[in-house]
Structure formats: structure tokens, C-alpha cells
């Protein structure tokens, strides 16, 4: 749908083909040509911007969606506690062993 809209809007832009063909180039001065090219560029940018506004979803200003709820807090705690315990065990397994309190064996 957006492609058809963009195509229809782009087809409404007047292409300055007379500048490419050289027809009546002696009738236009440098500033007329620059203004024509700038207008052509501006028309294209405006159409593409309008198409992006239609196609790209934008969030509203000052719109915040609070999706983190109590259920997610509980799930986080449920899965975090075993990880903390596991990390503690890995740390104790990799730490140097102290043999000073073994006494006589």
C-alpha cells in the first residue's frame, strides 16, 4: 500500500527534463537552473518524508509503556536465586583450598 502511495506521489513531481535535454538552455540563467534543481530535490525529499510518516510507526511524545509487572518480578527472583547460588559454588570451587584447619588426619 505504501509503495503505491509513494509511487503516486512521486508521479506528481514535475521532472525538469528540459534541463537534461538542453532545450532552451540559453533561456535560463544559472540561478534559474539552481532554483529548479533545488525545487526538484525538495519535492522528492518531501514525498519520501511523507511516505516514511505513513510507513514507520512512531511513538507518542511522553508515552511510556509500563510492561514490567509483578509477575515478571517474581520470575526474575525465581530464576536469579539459583544463579546466585551457582555462582557462589563455582567461586568456592575455584578458590585455593585451605588445609590449615584439618588437624591430624
The first five atom37 places (N, CA, C, CB, O) and aatype in JSON, in Angstrom:
{
  "aatype": [20, 20, 20, 20, 20, 20, 20, 20, 20, 20, 20, 20, 20, 20, 20, 20, 20, 20, 20, 20, 20, 20, 20, 20, 20, 20, 20, 20, 20, 20, 20, 20, 20, 20, 20, 20, 20, 20, 20, 20, 20, 20, 20, 20, 20, 20, 20, 20, 20, 20, 20, 20, 20, 20, 20, 20, 20, 20, 20, 20, 20, 20, 20, 20, 20, 20, 20, 20, 20, 20, 20, 20, 20, 20, 20, 20, 20, 20, 20, 20, 20, 20, 20, 20, 20, 20, 20, 20, 20, 20, 20, 20, 20, 20, 20, 20, 20, 20, 20, 20, 20, 20, 20, 20, 20],
  "atom_mask": [
    [1, 1, 1, 1, 1],
    [1, 1, 1, 1, 1],
    [1, 1, 1, 1, 1],
    [1, 1, 1, 1, 1],
    [1, 1, 1, 1, 1],
    [1, 1, 1, 1, 1],
    [1, 1, 1, 1, 1],
    [1, 1, 1, 1, 1],
    [1, 1, 1, 1, 1],
    [1, 1, 1, 1, 1],
    [1, 1, 1, 1, 1],
    [1, 1, 1, 1, 1],
    [1, 1, 1, 1, 1],
    [1, 1, 1, 1, 1],
    [1, 1, 1, 1, 1],
    [1, 1, 1, 1, 1],
    [1, 1, 1, 1, 1],
    [1, 1, 1, 1, 1],
    [1, 1, 1, 1, 1],
    [1, 1, 1, 1, 1],
    [1, 1, 1, 1, 1],
    [1, 1, 1, 1, 1],
    [1, 1, 1, 1, 1],
    [1, 1, 1, 1, 1],
    [1, 1, 1, 1, 1],
    [1, 1, 1, 1, 1],
    [1, 1, 1, 1, 1],
    [1, 1, 1, 1, 1],
    [1, 1, 1, 1, 1],
    [1, 1, 1, 1, 1],
    [1, 1, 1, 1, 1],
    [1, 1, 1, 1, 1],
    [1, 1, 1, 1, 1],
    [1, 1, 1, 1, 1],
    [1, 1, 1, 1, 1],
    [1, 1, 1, 1, 1],
    [1, 1, 1, 1, 1],
    [1, 1, 1, 1, 1],
    [1, 1, 1, 1, 1],
    [1, 1, 1, 1, 1],
    [1, 1, 1, 1, 1],
    [1, 1, 1, 1, 1],
    [1, 1, 1, 1, 1],
    [1, 1, 1, 1, 1],
    [1, 1, 1, 1, 1],
    [1, 1, 1, 1, 1],
    [1, 1, 1, 1, 1],
    [1, 1, 1, 1, 1],
    [1, 1, 1, 1, 1],
    [1, 1, 1, 1, 1],
    [1, 1, 1, 1, 1],
    [1, 1, 1, 1, 1],
    [1, 1, 1, 1, 1],
    [1, 1, 1, 1, 1],
    [1, 1, 1, 1, 1],
    [1, 1, 1, 1, 1],
    [1, 1, 1, 1, 1],
    [1, 1, 1, 1, 1],
    [1, 1, 1, 1, 1],
    [1, 1, 1, 1, 1],
    [1, 1, 1, 1, 1],
    [1, 1, 1, 1, 1],
    [1, 1, 1, 1, 1],
    [1, 1, 1, 1, 1],
    [1, 1, 1, 1, 1],
    [1, 1, 1, 1, 1],
    [1, 1, 1, 1, 1],
    [1, 1, 1, 1, 1],
    [1, 1, 1, 1, 1],
    [1, 1, 1, 1, 1],
    [1, 1, 1, 1, 1],
    [1, 1, 1, 1, 1],
    [1, 1, 1, 1, 1],
    [1, 1, 1, 1, 1],
    [1, 1, 1, 1, 1],
    [1, 1, 1, 1, 1],
    [1, 1, 1, 1, 1],
    [1, 1, 1, 1, 1],
    [1, 1, 1, 1, 1],
    [1, 1, 1, 1, 1],
    [1, 1, 1, 1, 1],
    [1, 1, 1, 1, 1],
    [1, 1, 1, 1, 1],
    [1, 1, 1, 1, 1],
    [1, 1, 1, 1, 1],
    [1, 1, 1, 1, 1],
    [1, 1, 1, 1, 1],
    [1, 1, 1, 1, 1],
    [1, 1, 1, 1, 1],
    [1, 1, 1, 1, 1],
    [1, 1, 1, 1, 1],
    [1, 1, 1, 1, 1],
    [1, 1, 1, 1, 1],
    [1, 1, 1, 1, 1],
    [1, 1, 1, 1, 1],
    [1, 1, 1, 1, 1],
    [1, 1, 1, 1, 1],
    [1, 1, 1, 1, 1],
    [1, 1, 1, 1, 1],
    [1, 1, 1, 1, 1],
    [1, 1, 1, 1, 1],
    [1, 1, 1, 1, 1],
    [1, 1, 1, 1, 1],
    [1, 1, 1, 1, 1],
    [1, 1, 1, 1, 1]
  ],
  "atom_positions": [
    [[0.82, -1.18, 0.0], [0.0, 0.0, 0.0], [0.87, 1.26, 0.0], [-0.94, -0.01, 1.2], [0.62, 2.2, -0.75]],
    [[1.89, 1.25, 0.84], [2.76, 2.42, 0.95], [3.52, 2.65, -0.36], [3.74, 2.25, 2.11], [3.73, 3.79, -0.77]],
    [[3.93, 1.54, -1.01], [4.65, 1.67, -2.26], [3.79, 2.35, -3.31], [5.12, 0.3, -2.76], [4.26, 3.21, -4.05]],
    [[2.51, 1.96, -3.39], [1.6, 2.59, -4.34], [1.4, 4.07, -4.03], [0.26, 1.87, -4.36], [1.33, 4.9, -4.93]],
    [[1.3, 4.39, -2.74], [1.14, 5.78, -2.34], [2.37, 6.58, -2.71], [0.87, 5.88, -0.84], [2.26, 7.69, -3.25]],
    [[3.54, 6.05, -2.42], [4.79, 6.73, -2.76], [4.89, 6.92, -4.27], [6.0, 5.94, -2.24], [5.27, 7.99, -4.75]],
    [[4.55, 5.87, -5.01], [4.62, 5.96, -6.47], [3.66, 7.02, -7.01], [4.29, 4.59, -7.1], [4.02, 7.77, -7.92]],
    [[2.47, 7.08, -6.45], [1.5, 8.07, -6.94], [1.96, 9.49, -6.59], [0.11, 7.8, -6.35], [1.79, 10.41, -7.39]],
    [[2.53, 9.66, -5.4], [3.03, 10.99, -5.04], [4.25, 11.38, -5.86], [3.36, 11.04, -3.55], [4.4, 12.53, -6.25]],
    [[5.13, 10.41, -6.12], [6.33, 10.7, -6.91], [5.95, 11.04, -8.36], [7.3, 9.5, -6.89], [6.63, 11.84, -9.01]],
    [[4.88, 10.43, -8.85], [4.5, 10.71, -10.23], [3.95, 12.12, -10.4], [3.46, 9.7, -10.69], [3.87, 12.62, -11.52]],
    [[3.57, 12.77, -9.3], [3.06, 14.14, -9.36], [4.18, 15.19, -9.42], [2.17, 14.42, -8.17], [3.92, 16.37, -9.66]],
    [[5.41, 14.75, -9.19], [6.53, 15.7, -9.19], [6.89, 16.04, -10.63], [7.77, 15.12, -8.44], [7.04, 15.16, -11.48]],
    [[7.04, 17.32, -10.88], [7.45, 17.77, -12.22], [8.95, 17.58, -12.37], [7.05, 19.25, -12.45], [9.75, 18.2, -11.66]],
    [[9.33, 16.73, -13.31], [10.74, 16.47, -13.57], [11.24, 17.51, -14.56], [10.96, 15.01, -14.13], [10.66, 17.67, -15.64]],
    [[12.29, 18.21, -14.21], [12.82, 19.24, -15.13], [13.66, 18.61, -16.25], [13.66, 20.27, -14.36], [14.86, 18.85, -16.34]],
    [[13.01, 17.82, -17.08], [13.74, 17.12, -18.14], [14.29, 18.09, -19.19], [12.82, 16.1, -18.82], [15.24, 17.77, -19.9]],
    [[13.68, 19.27, -19.29], [14.18, 20.25, -20.25], [15.61, 20.68, -19.91], [13.26, 21.47, -20.3], [16.35, 21.14, -20.78]],
    [[16.0, 20.55, -18.64], [17.39, 20.86, -18.28], [18.34, 19.77, -18.74], [17.51, 21.04, -16.77], [19.51, 20.04, -19.04]],
    [[17.85, 18.54, -18.81], [18.7, 17.42, -19.27], [18.84, 17.4, -20.78], [18.13, 16.1, -18.78], [19.9, 17.04, -21.3]],
    [[17.78, 17.76, -21.47], [17.79, 17.71, -22.93], [18.51, 18.89, -23.57], [16.38, 17.64, -23.44], [18.89, 18.83, -24.74]],
    [[18.69, 19.95, -22.81], [19.33, 21.14, -23.36], [18.37, 21.99, -24.16], [20.49, 20.74, -24.23], [18.8, 22.9, -24.87]],
    [[17.07, 21.72, -24.07], [16.09, 22.52, -24.8], [15.97, 23.89, -24.15], [14.7, 21.81, -24.84], [15.57, 23.99, -22.99]],
    [[16.31, 24.91, -24.85], [16.17, 26.27, -24.37], [17.14, 26.61, -23.26], [14.77, 26.5, -23.89], [16.84, 27.43, -22.39]],
    [[18.32, 25.97, -23.28], [19.28, 26.22, -22.22], [19.79, 27.66, -22.24], [20.45, 25.26, -22.33], [20.27, 28.18, -21.23]],
    [[19.69, 28.3, -23.39], [20.13, 29.69, -23.47], [19.1, 30.63, -22.83], [20.37, 30.08, -24.93], [19.4, 31.8, -22.59]],
    [[17.88, 30.12, -22.55], [16.84, 30.95, -21.96], [16.95, 31.04, -20.43], [15.48, 30.41, -22.35], [16.39, 31.94, -19.82]],
    [[17.68, 30.09, -19.83], [17.77, 30.03, -18.37], [19.15, 30.46, -17.9], [17.45, 28.62, -17.87], [20.16, 30.05, -18.47]],
    [[19.18, 31.27, -16.88], [20.47, 31.61, -16.31], [20.82, 30.63, -15.19], [20.47, 33.06, -15.77], [20.03, 29.73, -14.87]],
    [[21.98, 30.81, -14.63], [22.49, 29.89, -13.61], [21.55, 29.8, -12.4], [23.87, 30.34, -13.16], [21.35, 28.71, -11.87]],
    [[21.0, 30.89, -11.98], [20.15, 30.92, -10.79], [18.79, 30.25, -11.04], [19.93, 32.36, -10.33], [18.24, 29.61, -10.15]],
    [[18.27, 30.41, -12.25], [17.03, 29.71, -12.58], [17.23, 28.19, -12.54], [16.53, 30.14, -13.98], [16.38, 27.46, -12.05]],
    [[18.36, 27.75, -13.07], [18.66, 26.31, -13.08], [18.84, 25.8, -11.66], [19.93, 26.03, -13.93], [18.32, 24.74, -11.31]],
    [[19.57, 26.56, -10.83], [19.78, 26.14, -9.44], [18.46, 26.06, -8.68], [20.74, 27.1, -8.72], [18.23, 25.13, -7.91]],
    [[17.59, 27.04, -8.88], [16.29, 27.02, -8.22], [15.43, 25.86, -8.66], [15.55, 28.32, -8.47], [14.72, 25.26, -7.86]],
    [[15.49, 25.54, -9.94], [14.71, 24.42, -10.47], [15.2, 23.1, -9.89], [14.8, 24.39, -12.01], [14.39, 22.26, -9.49]],
    [[16.51, 22.91, -9.85], [17.08, 21.67, -9.31], [16.78, 21.58, -7.81], [18.61, 21.6, -9.56], [16.44, 20.5, -7.32]],
    [[16.92, 22.68, -7.09], [16.61, 22.67, -5.66], [15.14, 22.35, -5.39], [16.96, 24.01, -5.03], [14.83, 21.61, -4.46]],
    [[14.25, 22.88, -6.2], [12.83, 22.59, -6.04], [12.54, 21.12, -6.32], [11.99, 23.48, -6.95], [11.74, 20.49, -5.63]],
    [[13.19, 20.57, -7.35], [13.03, 19.16, -7.69], [13.5, 18.29, -6.52], [13.83, 18.82, -8.97], [12.82, 17.33, -6.15]],
    [[14.64, 18.62, -5.95], [15.17, 17.9, -4.8], [14.22, 18.0, -3.6], [16.56, 18.44, -4.43], [13.94, 16.99, -2.95]],
    [[13.73, 19.18, -3.31], [12.83, 19.39, -2.18], [11.54, 18.61, -2.35], [12.52, 20.87, -2.03], [11.03, 18.04, -1.39]],
    [[11.01, 18.57, -3.56], [9.79, 17.79, -3.81], [10.0, 16.31, -3.54], [9.32, 17.99, -5.26], [9.15, 15.66, -2.94]],
    [[11.14, 15.78, -3.96], [11.44, 14.36, -3.75], [11.57, 14.08, -2.25], [12.74, 13.95, -4.49], [11.01, 13.1, -1.76]],
    [[12.31, 14.92, -1.54], [12.5, 14.71, -0.1], [11.17, 14.78, 0.64], [13.48, 15.75, 0.46], [10.93, 13.99, 1.55]],
    [[10.32, 15.71, 0.26], [9.02, 15.83, 0.92], [8.16, 14.59, 0.71], [8.27, 17.06, 0.41], [7.52, 14.12, 1.65]],
    [[8.15, 14.07, -0.49], [7.37, 12.86, -0.77], [7.91, 11.68, 0.02], [7.37, 12.55, -2.28], [7.14, 10.9, 0.59]],
    [[9.22, 11.53, 0.06], [9.81, 10.42, 0.81], [9.56, 10.56, 2.31], [11.3, 10.33, 0.54], [9.34, 9.57, 3.0]],
    [[9.6, 11.78, 2.82], [9.31, 12.01, 4.24], [7.85, 11.65, 4.55], [9.61, 13.48, 4.63], [7.57, 11.0, 5.55]],
    [[6.93, 12.08, 3.69], [5.52, 11.75, 3.9], [5.3, 10.24, 3.86], [4.65, 12.43, 2.83], [4.53, 9.7, 4.66]],
    [[5.99, 9.56, 2.95], [5.87, 8.1, 2.87], [6.41, 7.44, 4.13], [6.61, 7.57, 1.63], [5.85, 6.46, 4.61]],
    [[7.51, 7.98, 4.67], [8.06, 7.4, 5.9], [7.12, 7.63, 7.08], [9.44, 8.0, 6.21], [7.02, 6.78, 7.97]],
    [[6.42, 8.76, 7.1], [5.46, 9.02, 8.18], [4.31, 8.02, 8.14], [4.92, 10.46, 8.09], [3.78, 7.64, 9.18]],
    [[3.92, 7.61, 6.94], [2.84, 6.65, 6.81], [3.32, 5.24, 7.15], [2.27, 6.69, 5.38], [2.6, 4.47, 7.78]],
    [[4.55, 4.9, 6.75], [5.03, 3.52, 6.86], [5.69, 3.2, 8.18], [5.98, 3.24, 5.75], [5.64, 2.05, 8.62]],
    [[6.32, 4.17, 8.84], [7.08, 3.91, 10.05], [6.26, 4.34, 11.26], [8.46, 4.63, 10.02], [5.85, 5.5, 11.37]],
    [[6.02, 3.4, 12.14], [5.25, 3.71, 13.35], [6.11, 4.53, 14.29], [4.75, 2.41, 14.04], [7.28, 4.2, 14.53]],
    [[5.56, 5.56, 14.82], [6.27, 6.42, 15.76], [5.54, 6.4, 17.09], [6.4, 7.87, 15.2], [4.31, 6.27, 17.15]],
    [[6.31, 6.53, 18.17], [5.67, 6.57, 19.48], [5.27, 8.0, 19.79], [6.62, 6.01, 20.58], [5.84, 8.96, 19.27]],
    [[4.3, 8.12, 20.64], [3.83, 9.44, 21.02], [4.82, 10.07, 21.99], [2.42, 9.36, 21.65], [5.51, 9.36, 22.73]],
    [[4.89, 11.37, 21.98], [5.75, 12.09, 22.9], [5.26, 11.9, 24.32], [5.8, 13.59, 22.54], [4.07, 11.99, 24.59]],
    [[6.18, 11.63, 25.24], [5.88, 11.34, 26.64], [5.0, 10.1, 26.81], [5.19, 12.54, 27.28], [4.18, 10.04, 27.73]],
    [[5.16, 9.14, 25.94], [4.4, 7.89, 26.04], [5.33, 6.8, 26.55], [3.78, 7.5, 24.66], [6.33, 6.46, 25.9]],
    [[5.02, 6.26, 27.68], [5.82, 5.19, 28.25], [4.9, 4.01, 28.54], [6.55, 5.65, 29.54], [3.85, 4.17, 29.15]],
    [[5.31, 2.86, 28.09], [4.52, 1.66, 28.31], [5.17, 0.87, 29.45], [4.41, 0.8, 27.0], [6.3, 0.41, 29.33]],
    [[4.45, 0.73, 30.52], [4.96, 0.01, 31.66], [4.57, -1.46, 31.53], [4.43, 0.61, 32.99], [3.48, -1.86, 31.95]],
    [[5.45, -2.23, 30.95], [5.14, -3.62, 30.7], [5.76, -4.53, 31.75], [5.61, -4.02, 29.33], [5.44, -5.72, 31.77]],
    [[6.64, -4.03, 32.61], [7.26, -4.85, 33.65], [6.31, -4.9, 34.84], [8.66, -4.29, 34.07], [6.13, -3.91, 35.54]],
    [[5.69, -6.04, 35.06], [4.69, -6.14, 36.11], [5.16, -7.08, 37.23], [3.35, -6.64, 35.53], [6.29, -7.57, 37.21]],
    [[4.29, -7.32, 38.19], [4.63, -8.13, 39.37], [4.99, -9.57, 38.99], [3.46, -8.14, 40.36], [5.87, -10.17, 39.61]],
    [[4.33, -10.11, 38.0], [4.63, -11.48, 37.56], [6.06, -11.58, 37.05], [3.65, -11.92, 36.47], [6.75, -12.57, 37.32]],
    [[6.52, -10.58, 36.32], [7.89, -10.6, 35.82], [8.9, -10.42, 36.95], [8.08, -9.51, 34.77], [9.99, -10.98, 36.89]],
    [[8.54, -9.65, 37.97], [9.42, -9.51, 39.13], [9.6, -10.86, 39.81], [8.84, -8.47, 40.13], [10.72, -11.24, 40.17]],
    [[8.5, -11.6, 39.99], [8.58, -12.92, 40.61], [9.4, -13.89, 39.76], [7.17, -13.49, 40.84], [10.19, -14.67, 40.31]],
    [[9.23, -13.86, 38.46], [10.02, -14.72, 37.58], [11.5, -14.37, 37.66], [9.54, -14.61, 36.13], [12.35, -15.26, 37.66]],
    [[11.81, -13.1, 37.74], [13.2, -12.66, 37.84], [13.82, -13.2, 39.13], [13.3, -11.13, 37.79], [14.94, -13.71, 39.12]],
    [[13.1, -13.07, 40.23], [13.61, -13.57, 41.52], [13.75, -15.08, 41.47], [12.67, -13.16, 42.68], [14.75, -15.63, 41.95]],
    [[12.76, -15.76, 40.9], [12.78, -17.23, 40.83], [14.0, -17.74, 40.07], [11.5, -17.74, 40.16], [14.61, -18.72, 40.48]],
    [[14.36, -17.07, 38.97], [15.48, -17.53, 38.17], [16.82, -16.93, 38.62], [15.24, -17.2, 36.72], [17.87, -17.47, 38.28]],
    [[16.8, -15.86, 39.36], [18.05, -15.23, 39.8], [18.67, -15.94, 40.99], [17.8, -13.78, 40.16], [19.89, -16.08, 41.05]],
    [[17.85, -16.4, 41.94], [18.38, -17.03, 43.14], [19.24, -18.26, 42.84], [17.25, -17.41, 44.07], [20.33, -18.37, 43.39]],
    [[18.8, -19.19, 41.98], [19.68, -20.33, 41.66], [20.98, -19.9, 40.98], [18.94, -21.32, 40.75], [22.02, -20.51, 41.2]],
    [[20.92, -18.86, 40.18], [22.15, -18.39, 39.54], [23.13, -17.84, 40.55], [21.82, -17.33, 38.5], [24.33, -18.07, 40.44]],
    [[22.63, -17.11, 41.53], [23.49, -16.57, 42.58], [24.14, -17.71, 43.36], [22.69, -15.64, 43.53], [25.34, -17.67, 43.65]],
    [[23.34, -18.73, 43.71], [23.89, -19.89, 44.43], [24.92, -20.63, 43.59], [22.76, -20.83, 44.84], [25.96, -21.04, 44.1]],
    [[24.64, -20.81, 42.32], [25.56, -21.5, 41.42], [26.86, -20.72, 41.29], [24.92, -21.7, 40.04], [27.94, -21.32, 41.3]],
    [[26.78, -19.43, 41.16], [28.0, -18.61, 41.06], [28.81, -18.7, 42.35], [27.64, -17.14, 40.76], [30.04, -18.73, 42.3]],
    [[28.14, -18.75, 43.48], [28.84, -18.9, 44.76], [29.58, -20.22, 44.84], [27.85, -18.79, 45.92], [30.71, -20.27, 45.33]],
    [[28.97, -21.3, 44.37], [29.62, -22.61, 44.37], [30.81, -22.63, 43.42], [28.62, -23.7, 43.97], [31.85, -23.18, 43.76]],
    [[30.65, -22.03, 42.25], [31.77, -22.0, 41.31], [32.94, -21.23, 41.89], [31.34, -21.38, 39.97], [34.1, -21.59, 41.69]],
    [[32.64, -20.16, 42.62], [33.7, -19.37, 43.24], [34.43, -20.18, 44.31], [33.11, -18.08, 43.85], [35.65, -20.12, 44.4]],
    [[33.68, -20.94, 45.11], [34.32, -21.72, 46.16], [35.12, -22.88, 45.59], [33.28, -22.25, 47.14], [36.1, -23.31, 46.18]],
    [[34.7, -23.4, 44.43], [35.45, -24.5, 43.81], [36.74, -24.0, 43.18], [34.59, -25.2, 42.74], [37.71, -24.75, 43.1]],
    [[36.78, -22.78, 42.76], [37.97, -22.27, 42.11], [38.91, -21.58, 43.07], [37.59, -21.32, 41.0], [40.05, -21.27, 42.71]],
    [[38.47, -21.32, 44.31], [39.34, -20.65, 45.28], [40.35, -21.67, 45.83], [38.51, -20.02, 46.44], [40.09, -22.87, 45.84]],
    [[41.5, -21.17, 46.28], [42.52, -22.09, 46.82], [42.02, -22.8, 48.08], [43.82, -21.33, 47.12], [41.31, -22.22, 48.89]],
    [[42.41, -24.03, 48.23], [41.97, -24.85, 49.36], [42.87, -24.56, 50.55], [42.0, -26.37, 49.01], [44.1, -24.54, 50.44]],
    [[42.24, -24.33, 51.7], [42.98, -24.07, 52.94], [43.07, -25.37, 53.74], [42.31, -22.94, 53.78], [42.04, -25.91, 54.15]],
    [[44.26, -25.88, 53.99], [44.46, -27.12, 54.72], [44.87, -26.88, 56.17], [45.51, -27.97, 54.02], [45.18, -27.82, 56.89]],
    [[44.86, -25.64, 56.58], [45.39, -25.33, 57.91], [44.49, -25.82, 59.04], [45.61, -23.86, 58.05], [45.01, -26.05, 60.13]],
    [[43.2, -25.99, 58.86], [42.29, -26.39, 59.92], [41.96, -27.88, 59.9], [41.03, -25.59, 59.82], [41.01, -28.31, 60.57]],
    [[42.69, -28.65, 59.17], [42.38, -30.09, 59.09], [42.81, -30.83, 60.34], [43.06, -30.72, 57.87], [42.21, -31.85, 60.68]],
    [[43.81, -30.36, 61.03], [44.29, -31.06, 62.22], [45.02, -32.32, 61.82], [43.13, -31.39, 63.16], [45.58, -32.4, 60.73]],
    [[45.02, -33.29, 62.7], [45.69, -34.57, 62.37], [44.71, -35.49, 61.71], [46.3, -35.23, 63.63], [43.59, -35.68, 62.19]],
    [[45.13, -36.06, 60.64], [44.26, -36.92, 59.88], [44.62, -38.35, 60.1], [44.31, -36.59, 58.41], [43.99, -39.24, 59.53]]
  ]
}
